[in-house]
Amino acid sequence: MKKKSISLCYCFLFLTALFFQSSVYSQTNLNDKLPVDPNVKVGKLPNGLTYYIRKNAKPEKKVQLRLVVNAGSVLEDADQQGLAHMMEHMNFNGSTHFPKK
């Protein structure tokens, strides 16, 4: 009998946690902009390219660059279908982890 009451207790705790978790996430507005770390410098070049710079002390004497392309088949017009997929292949073709062809 005691095992059954412990199982019910855990079940109740799980359901309570699930309820509170879903109520927290349900209040999130997916249209809100993501916050930017205050240590990040954000700027825009004359050609429209937006850049983000953040100092990182470790590893020393290293720099990391990332390119984010706001592209994808969802954003393509009918006459552009396949362009994002082709760019995906061209951007990685011949890189360290993706040998040519």
N, C-alpha and C positions, 0 to 999 in steps of 0.2 A: 504494500500500500504506500509506503514512504517513497519508493522509486517513482510511482505514478505522480505524486504531488510535486516532486522535484522536476519531472519532465514537463508538467503543466506550468510550473513557475518559469522554466526556461522558455517555453513556448510563448507565454505571456510577455516576457521581457523582449523576446525577439520581435513580436508583433508590435509592441509599443515603440521599440527603436525604429522599426520599419515605417511606422506611421509618422513619427517625428522627422525622420530623414526625408520622406516624400513631401512633407509639408514645407520643409526648408527649401528643397529644390523647386517646388512648384511656384515659389515666389521669385525665382530668378527670371529676369527679363532677358531673353536671348538677343534682343536688339540693342542692348546696352553695349557700349564700347568697352573692351577689356582695359583695365588699368595698366599704365606703364610705370615701371620701376622709376622712382625719382632720380636714380643714379644714371639713367639712360638719357643721353643727349639725342634729341630727335630733330632732324632738319630735312629740307627739301631742296634739291638741286634745280637749276633753271629748266632742265629737261623733264622735270616732274618726278624724278627718282627720289623716293623717301629713304633716308638713311637713319640708322640707329647705332650709336656708339656707346659702349660701356667698358670701363677699365676693368681688367681682370689681372691681378698680380701673379697668379699661378695658372699655368706654368709660365716661368719667366722667359722673356725674349721670344715669345710666340704671339701670333695673331691668328684669329679665326674669322673667316668671312663666310657669310651665308647669303644666298640669293633666294628671295621669296618672290615668286611670280604669281600675280593675281590672275590666274588662268585656269581653265578647266572646261570640260565639255558643257557644264551647266551654264557657263558664261558665253558660249559660242553662239553666233547666229547661224542660220541654216547654211550660208555660204562658207562658213569657217569650220564645219564639222571635221574633226580629226586633227586640227591644228595643235591642240593641247597635247594630244597623244604623241604626235610627231615631235613636239618640243621636249617631251619627257625623254624620248629615246635619244634625241640629239644632245641634250644637256649631259647625259650620263655616258654617252658612247665614248669609249676609250679612257674613261677615268680609272682610278686605281682599283676599285671594287667591281667595275663593269668593263671587262675587256672589249676591244672592238668587235663589232658584229655580234 
